[in-house]
């Protein structure tokens, strides 16, 4: 098991634990001995290219797919064997689908609330997810962002202790993104665990407490976002402490003069985007202050200064740029579309569902 999984908690206290999980489709291994842990009140983000095993792993945790081997516990329960008990305590946000197309948000929330003993107030969820103005609009006439917000509201209606979110901000407008962030922050404050998958690295960096990166079915990196970024392998030939500085400014700066003034190597990577590599004995914080002072002296604006790698840079280093691009990482393919299942009912096929999922991962 990768270091840091089980060491952060025990099966008794962690909300989500899986150990050496294996999922196969015929001769293909989609999930290869994956181990991970999410503590109570923690936001765990699972990243990886399409086909990395994210969906298959989460489906095992939700109790909708049986692993070939390994173990999983959610709130101390086996998701497959004890699904009827567990389903009342978890919430699942689907990427799309799962709602009768003629139902509007108010009717859908009221229907779903009727399945739970102590549900959230549907009207409160309409306000929380900013759906009040479209409360009576049929699902099929909602925008993609509104459908995503309704799917999130439906995942919350049963007051879950663990929430699984599949691409919660995909196709969501800026207002909707703010709503999703507020919801996730509120869940964390209530000690609700959140497990989410996403292709949007900026959102993962903003929302996650812990990140697990899957690649070809295996865990290749894990840890807090800042830790992953700072410990990613540096490019060959790089110098200094690894705490490089990236900033934006007017294009075509005199990088030689700037480098001489701040005592570091400065390169313009693209028009108006610069990278500064301080020597090992100099603090990156001090150099960044010197960069700001040099630009201010010349009356130039400083934009988006950052010390160290972003999560996106770390991800591309870990997984590989060509691999990420070839997986259509930014195109959001391979999305899940399961029908909704009422509490206590484990159907591997949703209502009005056709076709199969064989081979999806």
VENUR-V415438 format. One record per residue. RES is the residue in one small letter. OMEGA is omega in radians with two decimals (none if undefined). Layout:
RES,OMEGA + RES,OMEGA
This chain:
x,3.14 + x,-3.14 + x,3.05 + x,-3.13 + x,-3.05 + x,-3.12 + x,-3.13 + x,-3.14 + x,3.11 + x,3.11 + x,-3.06 + x,-3.01 + x,3.12 + x,-3.14 + x,-3.09 + x,3.10 + x,2.92 + x,-3.04 + x,3.07 + x,-3.12 + x,3.12 + x,3.06 + x,3.13 + x,2.98 + x,-3.04 + x,-3.14 + x,-3.07 + x,3.09 + x,-3.12 + x,3.12 + x,-2.97 + x,3.07 + x,3.12 + x,3.07 + x,3.11 + x,-3.12 + x,2.99 + x,3.13 + x,3.06 + x,-3.13 + x,-3.10 + x,3.06 + x,3.12 + x,3.14 + x,3.10 + x,-3.13 + x,3.04 + x,3.09 + x,3.02 + x,-3.11 + x,-3.11 + x,-3.14 + x,-3.07 + x,-3.07 + x,3.14 + x,3.11 + x,-3.11 + x,3.11 + x,3.05 + x,3.14 + x,3.13 + x,-3.13 + x,-3.13 + x,3.07 + x,-3.14 + x,3.13 + x,3.07 + x,3.12 + x,-3.07 + x,-3.08 + x,3.08 + x,3.05 + x,3.02 + x,-3.06 + x,3.11 + x,-3.10 + x,3.04 + x,-3.04 + x,-3.12 + x,-3.06 + x,-3.08 + x,-3.04 + x,-3.09 + x,3.09 + x,-3.05 + x,-2.98 + x,3.10 + x,-3.02 + x,3.14 + x,3.03 + x,-3.09 + x,3.05 + x,3.12 + x,3.08 + x,3.09 + x,3.13 + x,3.11 + x,-3.14 + x,3.07 + x,-2.97 + x,-3.11 + x,-3.13 + x,2.99 + x,-3.11 + x,-3.10 + x,-3.13 + x,3.14 + x,-3.14 + x,3.12 + x,3.11 + x,-3.10 + x,3.13 + x,-3.11 + x,3.14 + x,-3.05 + x,-3.12 + x,-3.12 + x,-3.07 + x,2.97 + x,3.08 + x,-3.13 + x,3.13 + x,3.11 + x,3.11 + x,3.06 + x,3.13 + x,-3.10 + x,-3.11 + x,3.04 + x,-3.12 + x,-3.07 + x,-3.06 + x,3.14 + x,-3.02 + x,-3.12 + x,-3.14 + x,3.13 + x,-3.12 + x,-3.03 + x,3.12 + x,3.09 + x,3.03 + x,3.13 + x,3.13 + x,3.12 + x,3.08 + x,3.13 + x,3.14 + x,3.08 + x,3.10 + x,3.09 + x,3.11 + x,3.14 + x,3.10 + x,-3.07 + x,-2.94 + x,-3.12 + x,-3.08 + x,-3.05 + x,3.04 + x,3.04 + x,-3.14 + x,3.07 + x,-3.08 + x,3.13 + x,3.13 + x,-3.01 + x,-3.12 + x,3.14 + x,3.11 + x,-3.10 + x,-3.14 + x,-3.10 + x,3.11 + x,3.13 + x,3.10 + x,3.10 + x,3.13 + x,3.13 + x,3.12 + x,3.12 + x,3.14 + x,-3.13 + x,3.10 + x,3.11 + x,3.09 + x,3.11 + x,-3.13 + x,3.13 + x,3.13 + x,3.02 + x,3.11 + x,-3.14 + x,3.03 + x,-3.10 + x,2.99 + x,3.14 + x,2.97 + x,-3.05 + x,-3.00 + x,3.11 + x,3.10 + x,3.11 + x,-3.14 + x,-3.10 + x,-2.96 + x,-2.89 + x,2.91 + x,3.12 + x,3.11 + x,3.00 + x,3.11 + x,3.07 + x,3.09 + x,-3.12 + x,3.04 + x,-3.08 + x,3.03 + x,-3.14 + x,3.08 + x,3.11 + x,3.11 + x,3.07 + x,-3.11 + x,-3.12 + x,-3.14 + x,3.11 + x,-3.11 + x,-3.04 + x,-3.10 + x,3.07 + x,-3.11 + x,3.11 + x,3.11 + x,3.12 + x,3.09 + x,3.13 + x,-3.12 + x,3.06 + x,-3.01 + x,-3.01 + x,3.09 + x,3.13 + x,-3.12 + x,3.09 + x,3.12 + x,3.08 + x,3.11 + x,3.10 + x,3.13 + x,3.04 + x,3.01 + x,3.04 + x,-3.03 + x,3.09 + x,3.12 + x,3.12 + x,3.14 + x,3.12 + x,-3.10 + x,-3.07 + x,3.11 + x,-3.12 + x,3.09 + x,-3.12 + x,3.07 + x,3.04 + x,-3.05 + x,3.09 + x,-3.08 + x,3.11 + x,3.13 + x,-2.98 + x,3.06 + x,-3.11 + x,3.12 + x,3.14 + x,3.00 + x,-3.01 + x,-3.07 + x,-3.07 + x,3.12 + x,3.09 + x,3.11 + x,3.13 + x,-3.14 + x,3.13 + x,3.08 + x,3.12 + x,3.08 + x,3.13 + x,-3.14 + x,-3.13 + x,3.14 + x,3.14 + x,3.13 + x,-3.12 + x,3.11 + x,-3.11 + x,-3.12 + x,3.08 + x,-3.11 + x,2.91 + x,3.10 + x,3.13 + x,3.05 + x,-3.14 + x,-3.13 + x,2.93 + x,3.07 + x,3.13 + x,3.12 + x,3.13 + x,3.14 + x,-3.12 + x,3.07 + x,-3.07 + x,-3.05 + x,-3.10 + x,-3.07 + x,-3.08 + x,3.14 + x,-3.12 + x,-3.13 + x,-3.09 + x,3.13 + x,-3.07 + x,-3.06 + x,-3.05 + x,-3.04 + x,3.03 + x,3.06 + x,3.09 + x,-3.11 + x,3.12 + x,3.06 + x,-3.13 + x,2.99 + x,-3.11 + x,3.11 + x,3.13 + x,3.09 + x,3.12 + x,-3.13 + x,3.09 + x,3.05 + x,-3.13 + x,3.06 + x,-3.11 + x,3.11 + x,3.10 + x,-3.06 + x,3.07 + x,3.09 + x,-3.10 + x,3.11 + x,-3.02 + x,3.08 + x,3.11 + x,3.10 + x,none
